Amino acid sequence: VVMARADLLSMKLPPDNERAVTDIEAIKKGAVDLNRMVNSLIDYADKIQSETSTERTIASISSIVNNAVDQQAEDHPDSEISIGHVDEGSIYCDEHFTTRAVWELLDNASRYGSESAPILVRTERSNGSIRFEVEDSGRDLSDEDGADLFKPFERGRSMGAAGKRGLGLGLSFVHTIAELHGGRVFFEKAEDGHSVFGFTIPEGLDSALL
């Protein structure tokens, strides 16, 4: 409905009204983002209710990261993303939701990180788990503020890069997916002051809860 009304409104506007056209495109982009989030939450709710494990597979860690980066580049072509070290092994997980969780970390960095510095995504093995983490240089957050952003509808005080503010559900979704796999989420400060958001998934086949 939102998309249809936005298209109808754009047809009624004079083509030289650049500001209005830009605003309408922003509305349409927001509608697409919201629809994607709602569909992901519905998929997740269905999986919890059915208590099935049909989506759990041996997935390539590098494929998860690369697919999330490709999707983010398509959704936010203005974001500069750098891929750091990524483990070449595999992990037992729901590949769709794990990829989505990495995408949410990238989306958070794209919205709130600095536009003058690239977003860095990487993985590492630590204490029997795979750590997926994304680093950005956009916000000066305390440990408490960073951890709070994993709660539903928490968006922090920053308006985000170029005003690209989200719904406050993305990192909460990451939190849910991490817990579903028996992992955890984390927020850390890098030595240079950059913000690092991430999650872990245990490596063992018997540790996943899906």
C-alpha positions as CSV (number, residue, x, y, z in Angstrom):
1,V,0.0,0.0,0.0
2,V,2.8,2.4,0.9
3,M,4.7,1.7,-2.3
4,A,1.5,2.1,-4.4
5,R,0.7,5.4,-2.8
6,A,4.3,6.6,-3.2
7,D,4.2,5.7,-6.9
8,L,0.9,7.5,-7.4
9,L,2.2,10.6,-5.6
10,S,5.4,10.6,-7.7
11,M,3.3,10.6,-10.9
12,K,1.5,13.7,-9.8
13,L,4.6,15.7,-9.0
14,P,6.4,17.9,-11.5
15,P,9.7,16.3,-12.6
16,D,11.7,19.3,-11.6
17,N,10.7,19.0,-7.9
18,E,13.9,17.2,-7.0
19,R,13.4,17.4,-3.2
20,A,9.9,15.8,-3.3
21,V,11.2,13.1,-5.6
22,T,14.1,12.4,-3.3
23,D,11.7,12.2,-0.3
24,I,9.4,9.8,-2.1
25,E,12.3,7.6,-3.0
26,A,13.3,7.6,0.7
27,I,9.7,6.6,1.7
28,K,9.8,3.7,-0.8
29,K,13.2,2.5,0.4
30,G,11.9,2.6,4.0
31,A,8.9,0.5,3.0
32,V,11.2,-2.1,1.4
33,D,13.4,-2.2,4.5
34,L,10.3,-2.6,6.8
35,N,8.8,-5.3,4.6
36,R,12.1,-7.2,4.7
37,M,12.3,-7.0,8.5
38,V,8.7,-8.0,9.0
39,N,9.1,-11.0,6.7
40,S,12.3,-12.1,8.6
41,L,10.5,-11.8,12.0
42,I,7.5,-13.9,10.6
43,D,9.9,-16.5,9.3
44,Y,11.6,-16.6,12.7
45,A,8.3,-16.9,14.6
46,D,7.2,-19.7,12.3
47,K,10.4,-21.6,12.9
48,I,10.1,-21.3,16.7
49,Q,6.5,-22.5,16.7
50,S,7.2,-25.5,14.4
51,E,10.4,-26.4,16.4
52,T,11.9,-28.0,13.2
53,S,15.5,-28.2,12.1
54,T,15.0,-28.4,8.4
55,E,17.0,-25.3,7.7
56,R,20.1,-26.3,9.7
57,T,23.0,-27.2,7.5
58,I,26.8,-27.3,7.2
59,A,27.4,-23.8,5.8
60,S,30.5,-22.1,4.5
61,I,31.5,-19.2,6.8
62,S,32.9,-17.3,3.9
63,S,29.7,-17.7,1.9
64,I,27.7,-16.4,4.8
65,V,29.8,-13.3,5.0
66,N,30.1,-12.7,1.3
67,N,26.4,-13.1,0.7
68,A,25.6,-10.7,3.5
69,V,28.1,-8.2,2.0
70,D,26.7,-8.6,-1.5
71,Q,23.1,-7.9,-0.2
72,Q,24.3,-4.9,1.8
73,A,26.1,-3.5,-1.2
74,E,22.9,-3.9,-3.2
75,D,20.7,-2.2,-0.5
76,H,23.2,0.5,0.4
77,P,25.5,1.1,-2.6
78,D,27.0,4.2,-0.9
79,S,28.5,2.1,1.9
80,E,32.1,1.1,1.7
81,I,32.7,-2.4,3.1
82,S,36.0,-4.1,3.7
83,I,36.3,-7.8,4.3
84,G,39.0,-8.7,6.8
85,H,40.0,-12.2,7.9
86,V,37.2,-14.7,7.3
87,D,37.6,-18.3,8.3
88,E,37.5,-20.7,5.3
89,G,35.8,-23.5,7.3
90,S,32.2,-24.3,7.8
91,I,29.7,-24.1,10.7
92,Y,26.5,-25.9,11.5
93,C,23.7,-23.3,11.5
94,D,20.7,-21.9,9.9
95,E,22.5,-20.3,6.9
96,H,19.6,-18.0,6.0
97,F,19.2,-16.5,9.5
98,T,23.0,-16.4,10.1
99,T,23.5,-14.5,6.9
100,R,20.6,-12.2,7.9
101,A,22.3,-11.6,11.2
102,V,25.5,-10.5,9.5
103,W,23.5,-8.3,7.2
104,E,21.9,-6.6,10.2
105,L,25.3,-5.9,11.7
106,L,26.4,-4.4,8.4
107,D,23.1,-2.4,8.1
108,N,23.6,-1.0,11.6
109,A,27.1,0.1,10.7
110,S,25.9,1.6,7.4
111,R,23.2,3.6,9.2
112,Y,25.2,4.8,12.1
113,G,28.9,4.5,11.2
114,S,31.0,7.3,9.7
115,E,30.7,7.8,6.0
116,S,34.3,8.7,5.8
117,A,35.6,5.3,7.0
118,P,34.9,1.8,5.6
119,I,32.9,-0.8,7.5
120,L,35.0,-3.8,8.4
121,V,33.5,-7.3,8.6
122,R,35.5,-10.3,9.8
123,T,35.3,-13.7,11.6
124,E,37.5,-15.6,14.0
125,R,37.5,-18.8,16.0
126,S,37.5,-18.2,19.7
127,N,36.7,-20.6,22.7
128,G,34.9,-23.2,20.5
129,S,32.8,-20.6,18.7
130,I,32.9,-18.6,15.5
131,R,32.8,-14.9,16.1
132,F,31.1,-12.8,13.4
133,E,31.9,-9.1,13.9
134,V,31.5,-5.8,12.2
135,E,33.5,-2.7,13.1
136,D,32.6,0.9,12.3
137,S,33.9,4.3,13.4
138,G,30.6,6.2,13.7
139,R,29.7,6.5,17.3
140,D,31.4,7.1,20.7
141,L,29.5,4.6,22.7
142,S,30.0,3.4,26.3
143,D,30.0,-0.4,27.0
144,E,26.5,0.0,28.5
145,D,25.1,2.0,25.6
146,G,26.5,-0.5,23.1
147,A,25.0,-3.5,24.9
148,D,21.6,-1.8,25.2
149,L,21.4,-1.5,21.4
150,F,20.7,-5.2,21.2
151,K,17.4,-4.6,22.9
152,P,14.2,-4.1,20.8
153,F,13.6,-0.6,19.6
154,E,16.8,0.8,21.0
155,R,18.4,3.1,18.5
156,G,20.8,5.2,20.6
157,R,21.1,8.9,20.5
158,S,22.8,9.2,17.1
159,M,20.6,10.0,14.1
160,G,22.9,7.9,11.9
161,A,24.9,8.7,8.8
162,A,22.9,11.0,6.5
163,G,19.9,10.6,8.8
164,K,19.5,6.9,7.8
165,R,17.9,5.9,11.0
166,G,16.4,2.4,11.4
167,L,13.6,0.9,13.4
168,G,15.7,-0.4,16.3
169,L,14.9,-4.0,15.6
170,G,18.0,-5.1,13.6
171,L,20.4,-5.8,16.4
172,S,17.6,-7.3,18.5
173,F,17.1,-9.8,15.6
174,V,20.9,-10.5,15.8
175,H,20.5,-11.2,19.5
176,T,17.6,-13.6,18.9
177,I,19.4,-15.5,16.2
178,A,22.6,-15.8,18.3
179,E,20.7,-17.2,21.3
180,L,18.7,-19.6,19.1
181,H,22.1,-21.1,18.1
182,G,23.4,-21.2,21.6
183,G,25.6,-18.2,21.1
184,R,25.7,-14.7,22.3
185,V,26.0,-11.1,21.1
186,F,28.7,-8.6,22.1
187,F,29.7,-5.0,21.9
188,E,33.4,-4.0,22.2
189,K,35.6,-1.0,21.7
190,A,38.5,-1.4,19.4
191,E,41.9,0.1,20.4
192,D,41.3,3.0,18.0
193,G,38.0,3.7,19.6
194,H,35.9,2.1,16.8
195,S,32.7,0.2,17.7
196,V,32.6,-3.5,17.2
197,F,29.2,-5.3,17.2
198,G,29.0,-9.1,16.8
199,F,27.7,-12.5,17.7
200,T,29.0,-16.0,18.2
201,I,27.8,-19.4,17.1
202,P,29.3,-22.5,18.8
203,E,31.1,-24.8,16.4
204,G,29.8,-28.2,17.7
205,L,26.9,-29.9,15.8
206,D,25.1,-30.6,19.1
207,S,25.3,-27.1,20.4
208,A,22.8,-25.5,18.0
209,L,19.2,-25.2,19.3
210,L,17.5,-25.0,16.0
